[in-house]
Amino acid sequence: MAKGDKFYYENFAASTALSKSAATYLVKCLENYNPDNIQQMLAEMHEIEHNADIKKHEMSEALAKAFVTPVDREDLDMLSNNLDDVTDKIEEILQKFYIYNIQSIDTAVIEFAKKIVRSCELLCELMNEFENFKKSKKMHALIIELNDVEEECDKLYLLSMHELTKKSTDVLETISWREIYDCLEACADACEHVSECVGSVIMKNT
């Protein structure tokens, strides 16, 4: 591997580590939820998201200057954007709790957030293997497992939305929680999009 190529793989690994940090922090916020502390939660989450943005900008700058890249620069750019999207979506989940002035937490939300953590852990493993994608025997299994977690999230989303419409008598409450579950589902999808992008890169380059 060329010396300059190391940057790309290290950047992706750092980006996924930040996604994992954001997801882990989200679970911590939800498990110890106090609406009085929401501003502090948002500030800490935004710091993680800001650091993820820096990684994306560093990648964009490197790609703009690079003469040769380990795989197509368009694929590296797409992967960088998809990774950043995961952290953005995790931050958006927490923002919804502020927007809708949520006062208490439904246990299904914590379960969903923990599945996002699991997806991010798998993404970390995937990105740590990425520089060896031509020889790795782990990556295919990780992509499949990410898909399995996303399917678990789909089932949890359907069940949670069903329970919400069955139990809730307040229209604003129903709308608020629907938005939150939509954000959680979008985040699970974003994790899967990263794995699909990696799968596409592997297919094109092996």
C-alpha positions as CSV (number, residue, x, y, z in Angstrom):
1,M,0.0,0.0,0.0
2,A,1.3,3.5,-0.9
3,K,2.3,5.6,2.0
4,G,-0.3,8.3,1.1
5,D,-3.1,5.8,0.9
6,K,-2.9,5.3,4.7
7,F,-4.6,8.7,5.2
8,Y,-7.8,7.6,3.6
9,Y,-8.2,4.5,5.7
10,E,-7.3,6.3,8.9
11,N,-9.8,9.0,8.1
12,F,-12.6,6.5,7.6
13,A,-11.7,4.7,10.8
14,A,-11.7,8.0,12.7
15,S,-15.0,9.0,11.2
16,T,-16.7,5.7,12.3
17,A,-15.2,6.0,15.8
18,L,-16.9,9.4,16.0
19,S,-20.2,7.8,14.9
20,K,-19.8,5.2,17.6
21,S,-19.1,7.9,20.2
22,A,-22.2,9.8,19.1
23,A,-24.4,6.7,19.3
24,T,-23.0,5.7,22.7
25,Y,-23.6,9.2,24.0
26,L,-27.2,9.1,22.7
27,V,-27.9,5.9,24.7
28,K,-26.3,7.6,27.8
29,C,-28.6,10.6,27.3
30,L,-31.7,8.5,26.9
31,E,-30.9,6.1,29.8
32,N,-30.4,9.1,32.2
33,Y,-32.9,11.4,30.5
34,N,-33.6,14.7,32.2
35,P,-35.3,17.4,30.0
36,D,-33.6,20.1,32.1
37,N,-30.2,19.0,30.8
38,I,-31.1,18.9,27.1
39,Q,-29.1,22.0,26.2
40,Q,-25.9,20.4,27.7
41,M,-26.7,17.1,25.9
42,L,-27.1,19.0,22.6
43,A,-23.8,20.9,23.1
44,E,-21.8,17.7,23.8
45,M,-23.4,15.9,20.8
46,H,-22.7,18.8,18.5
47,E,-19.0,18.7,19.5
48,I,-18.9,15.1,18.3
49,E,-20.7,16.0,15.1
50,H,-18.4,18.9,14.5
51,N,-15.3,16.7,14.8
52,A,-17.0,14.3,12.3
53,D,-17.4,17.3,9.9
54,I,-13.7,18.1,10.2
55,K,-12.9,14.5,9.1
56,K,-15.2,14.9,6.1
57,H,-13.5,18.3,5.2
58,E,-10.1,16.7,5.5
59,M,-11.1,14.0,3.1
60,S,-12.5,16.5,0.6
61,E,-9.3,18.5,0.7
62,A,-7.1,15.4,0.3
63,L,-9.2,14.2,-2.7
64,A,-9.0,17.6,-4.3
65,K,-5.2,17.5,-4.2
66,A,-4.6,13.8,-4.9
67,F,-3.1,12.7,-8.1
68,V,-3.7,9.0,-7.5
69,T,-6.1,7.4,-5.0
70,P,-6.3,3.8,-3.8
71,V,-9.8,3.4,-5.3
72,D,-11.9,5.9,-7.4
73,R,-12.0,9.3,-5.8
74,E,-15.8,9.4,-6.4
75,D,-16.2,6.3,-4.3
76,L,-14.0,7.7,-1.5
77,D,-16.0,10.9,-1.5
78,M,-19.3,9.0,-1.4
79,L,-18.1,6.9,1.4
80,S,-16.9,9.9,3.4
81,N,-20.3,11.6,2.9
82,N,-22.2,8.5,3.9
83,L,-20.1,8.1,7.1
84,D,-20.7,11.8,8.0
85,D,-24.4,11.3,7.4
86,V,-24.5,8.7,10.2
87,T,-23.2,11.1,12.8
88,D,-25.5,13.9,11.5
89,K,-28.5,11.6,11.8
90,I,-27.6,10.6,15.4
91,E,-27.4,14.3,16.3
92,E,-30.7,14.9,14.6
93,I,-32.4,12.3,16.9
94,L,-31.4,14.2,20.0
95,Q,-32.4,17.5,18.4
96,K,-36.0,16.1,18.1
97,F,-36.2,15.6,21.8
98,Y,-35.5,19.3,22.2
99,I,-37.8,20.4,19.4
100,Y,-40.7,18.5,20.7
101,N,-40.0,19.2,24.4
102,I,-40.0,15.5,25.3
103,Q,-40.3,15.0,29.0
104,S,-40.0,11.2,29.4
105,I,-38.5,8.3,27.5
106,D,-40.1,5.3,26.0
107,T,-38.1,2.1,26.6
108,A,-38.3,1.1,22.9
109,V,-36.4,4.2,22.0
110,I,-33.4,3.1,24.2
111,E,-33.6,-0.3,22.6
112,F,-33.5,1.3,19.2
113,A,-30.6,3.5,20.1
114,K,-28.6,0.5,21.3
115,K,-29.1,-1.1,17.9
116,I,-27.6,2.0,16.4
117,V,-24.6,1.6,18.7
118,R,-24.3,-2.0,17.5
119,S,-24.4,-0.8,13.8
120,C,-21.7,1.7,14.5
121,E,-19.6,-0.9,16.3
122,L,-19.8,-3.0,13.1
123,L,-19.0,0.0,10.9
124,C,-15.9,0.5,13.0
125,E,-14.8,-3.1,12.4
126,L,-15.6,-2.7,8.8
127,M,-13.5,0.5,8.4
128,N,-10.6,-1.0,10.3
129,E,-10.6,-3.8,7.8
130,F,-11.1,-1.6,4.7
131,E,-7.5,-1.1,3.8
132,N,-7.2,-4.9,3.4
133,F,-10.5,-5.2,1.4
134,K,-8.8,-7.2,-1.4
135,K,-7.7,-9.9,1.0
136,S,-10.0,-9.6,4.0
137,K,-12.1,-12.6,5.0
138,K,-14.1,-10.6,7.6
139,M,-15.7,-7.8,5.5
140,H,-18.4,-9.8,3.8
141,A,-19.7,-11.2,7.2
142,L,-19.7,-7.7,8.7
143,I,-21.8,-6.3,5.8
144,I,-24.3,-9.2,6.3
145,E,-24.4,-8.5,10.0
146,L,-25.0,-4.8,9.4
147,N,-27.9,-5.7,7.1
148,D,-29.3,-8.0,9.9
149,V,-29.2,-5.2,12.4
150,E,-31.0,-2.9,10.0
151,E,-33.7,-5.5,9.6
152,E,-34.1,-5.7,13.4
153,C,-34.5,-1.9,13.4
154,D,-37.2,-2.2,10.7
155,K,-39.1,-4.6,12.9
156,L,-38.7,-2.4,16.0
157,Y,-39.8,0.6,14.0
158,L,-43.0,-1.1,12.8
159,L,-43.8,-2.4,16.3
160,S,-43.1,0.9,18.0
161,M,-45.2,2.9,15.5
162,H,-48.1,0.4,15.9
163,E,-47.9,0.7,19.7
164,L,-47.8,4.5,19.4
165,T,-50.9,4.8,17.3
166,K,-52.7,2.2,19.5
167,K,-51.9,3.9,22.8
168,S,-51.5,7.6,22.2
169,T,-54.6,9.9,22.5
170,D,-52.6,13.2,22.1
171,V,-52.1,14.3,18.5
172,L,-48.9,16.3,19.2
173,E,-47.4,13.5,21.2
174,T,-48.1,11.1,18.3
175,I,-46.5,13.4,15.8
176,S,-43.5,14.0,18.1
177,W,-42.7,10.3,18.6
178,R,-43.4,9.5,15.0
179,E,-40.7,12.0,14.0
180,I,-38.3,10.5,16.6
181,Y,-38.8,7.0,15.3
182,D,-38.5,8.2,11.8
183,C,-35.1,9.7,12.7
184,L,-34.0,6.4,14.4
185,E,-35.0,4.4,11.3
186,A,-33.2,6.9,9.0
187,C,-30.1,6.5,11.1
188,A,-30.2,2.7,10.8
189,D,-30.6,3.1,7.1
190,A,-27.6,5.4,7.0
191,C,-25.5,2.8,8.6
192,E,-26.6,0.2,6.0
193,H,-25.8,2.7,3.2
194,V,-22.2,2.8,4.4
195,S,-21.9,-1.0,4.3
196,E,-23.5,-1.0,0.8
197,C,-21.0,1.6,-0.4
198,V,-18.2,-0.5,0.9
199,G,-19.6,-3.6,-0.8
200,S,-19.8,-1.7,-4.0
201,V,-16.1,-0.6,-3.7
202,I,-15.0,-4.2,-3.0
203,M,-16.9,-5.4,-6.1
204,K,-15.4,-2.8,-8.4
205,N,-11.9,-3.3,-7.2
206,T,-11.4,-7.1,-6.8
